[in-house]
Amino acid sequence: MPIDEDEWEEGRSAEAIEYKILDFLRKNKPKAYSFDELRGRFGKSKDLETVDREDFSQGLNQVMMDIADTIKINDALDQLIEEGKVERREIEQDIGTETYYRAK
């Protein structure tokens, strides 16, 4: 589906996302953040609870945006880890294992 000029201008490159994540993690070092916390901060998708359930296409569009955000942020974190700028650690918690990220 084609996009208009406004959507084009709102687009973000992978490098921009990596920079924003790294900048945030560095400013908040030594704190570590879960993937969901980072996705909530840097993702563009809305809470699915706010989507009009009567509008199937709107709901489907939100799900697709959420998937795209997840992939972009995951790829950015993987790249930052590969570059040695961010570290990942799995932490056991009461609800199970959670993966956290922080700047090196």
Secondary structure, 3 states (H helix, E strand, C coil): CCCCHHHHHHCCCHHHHHHHHHHHHHHCCCCCEEHHHHHHHHCCCCCHHHCCCCCHHHHHHHHHHHHHHHHHHHHHHHHHHHCCCEEEEEEEECCEEEEEEEEC
